[in-house]
Amino acid sequence: MSLNSSATSSGRPATLPATTCAYLERSLALLARERPENFRRFCAALRGLRVHIQVDDERFTVVGDGLSARVQAGARGEAVAEFTVRRSALLEVIDGRRTLAEALARGELGVRGPLPRLHELRAALLAYVHGAVRCRAFPALLERYREMQ
């Protein structure tokens, strides 16, 4: 993951490709800059883990080494867990209009992996979310993600 993403003079991120992968990469860069403790917790929870994520038809991989996290386009390498989600359901969860359990029950979210690894990934997700809600730049990035076609 590149933590040297550029921004416009308004402080908004420069043009991003229209992919969830790119937005996740940018959000991790913002988390590292604005909430470094949460970023450290996120990376520590991902230590040695590789996760495949599919949002609608887009597939990408998140890899952690304990100190950093990389987001790579495509499903690369053997993953310890796989997540599939509809983009619309992801936004519903982010907005608090649906829980993760509801998305699972409706078939809009799929999770595969051994329970101990899923527990570690839950810790990473909590570190990410707890930091994200405290980052000043996240609302603008989320708004741009919503506008993505």
ChimeraX attribute file (.defattr): number of C-alpha atoms within 10 A of each C-alpha:
attribute: neighborCount
match mode: 1-to-1
recipient: residues
	/A:1	17
	/A:2	11
	/A:3	14
	/A:4	9
	/A:5	13
	/A:6	13
	/A:7	11
	/A:8	9
	/A:9	8
	/A:10	7
	/A:11	10
	/A:12	14
	/A:13	17
	/A:14	12
	/A:15	10
	/A:16	15
	/A:17	10
	/A:18	13
	/A:19	16
	/A:20	21
	/A:21	22
	/A:22	18
	/A:23	19
	/A:24	17
	/A:25	20
	/A:26	23
	/A:27	20
	/A:28	26
	/A:29	20
	/A:30	24
	/A:31	28
	/A:32	20
	/A:33	13
	/A:34	18
	/A:35	20
	/A:36	15
	/A:37	14
	/A:38	21
	/A:39	26
	/A:40	20
	/A:41	20
	/A:42	30
	/A:43	24
	/A:44	21
	/A:45	24
	/A:46	26
	/A:47	19
	/A:48	13
	/A:49	21
	/A:50	23
	/A:51	23
	/A:52	24
	/A:53	24
	/A:54	21
	/A:55	19
	/A:56	13
	/A:57	9
	/A:58	15
	/A:59	19
	/A:60	19
	/A:61	21
	/A:62	23
	/A:63	22
	/A:64	19
	/A:65	15
	/A:66	16
	/A:67	14
	/A:68	17
	/A:69	25
	/A:70	16
	/A:71	22
	/A:72	17
	/A:73	16
	/A:74	15
	/A:75	18
	/A:76	15
	/A:77	11
	/A:78	11
	/A:79	17
	/A:80	16
	/A:81	18
	/A:82	17
	/A:83	15
	/A:84	19
	/A:85	19
	/A:86	17
	/A:87	18
	/A:88	13
	/A:89	22
	/A:90	18
	/A:91	15
	/A:92	15
	/A:93	16
	/A:94	14
	/A:95	10
	/A:96	10
	/A:97	10
	/A:98	14
	/A:99	15
	/A:100	16
	/A:101	11
	/A:102	14
	/A:103	18
	/A:104	14
	/A:105	11
	/A:106	11
	/A:107	13
	/A:108	17
	/A:109	20
	/A:110	16
	/A:111	13
	/A:112	14
	/A:113	14
	/A:114	10
	/A:115	10
	/A:116	9
	/A:117	17
	/A:118	16
	/A:119	13
	/A:120	16
	/A:121	20
	/A:122	15
	/A:123	17
	/A:124	22
	/A:125	16
	/A:126	15
	/A:127	21
	/A:128	21
	/A:129	16
	/A:130	14
	/A:131	23
	/A:132	21
	/A:133	13
	/A:134	14
	/A:135	17
	/A:136	13
	/A:137	17
	/A:138	19
	/A:139	13
	/A:140	13
	/A:141	18
	/A:142	15
	/A:143	10
	/A:144	16
	/A:145	18
	/A:146	12
	/A:147	9
	/A:148	13
	/A:149	6
